[in-house]
């Protein structure tokens, strides 16, 4: 069953990538910048990350996930949650953990060294969702192993969560937008492209806010919400980290940056 779930997650990933690439082509929110170069660079990053995770983290994590479920560990097991109740509540709880983890990546300096590889992008489209340093993904796998033993999701719930996170990340990184009246309603419930684009803004008032991944309520509850600019202003909103421009499309600088003695630090506190 784990193989079928993994295949399903891959199908969701590929489908989401194709859907949002198509929507960006038809109705981009901002003019495309170096689109083919971005697709090529971020595609290479995705291949590197897939190989890295498969070699060093996938099998141990899957074995751990199955072991935790078989042993009945975790809060959801102790509460006796089963079926759709367990799946739906797991999606909410795991998304909350993901919010805390994302926020930590901006607050803890050594985590930021890896995470800023994602934020060094000077534009934003669906391929930005592929742009993560392999070191961050390996660290994240270890942290997620703790989530698993704390909450105790079933294997099915975990794979659904991972597929949903992948699809939502593609959605809210994509170069699309909605009319203000639709955006206003959607953003109450889920993270939209405009909501997340403000998190990638050069303006750190919004760049150090809006950490949610699926459900936007976490930023409201924990006072990390910053109102994004309107639809017109978003088209000209500068994105990325000005002091990390060298990381944008330099593979060597991008990989090496977290390990340099002299880091391009930004004060996120």
Secondary structure, DSSP 8 states (H G I E B T S, - for coil): -HHHHHHHHHHHHHHHHHHHHHHHHHS-SS---SHHHHHHHHHHHHHHHHHHHHHHTHHHHHHHHHHHHHHT-SHHHHTT--HHHHHHHHHHHHHHHHHHHHHHHHHSHHHHHHHHHHHT-SS-SGGGGG---HHHHHHHHHHHHHHHHHH---HHHHHHHHHHHHHHHHHHHSS----HHHHHHHTTTB--HHHHHHHTBSSHHHHTS---SSBTHHHHHTT-------HHHHTT--BS-GGGGGGSS-HHHHHHGGG-SS-------
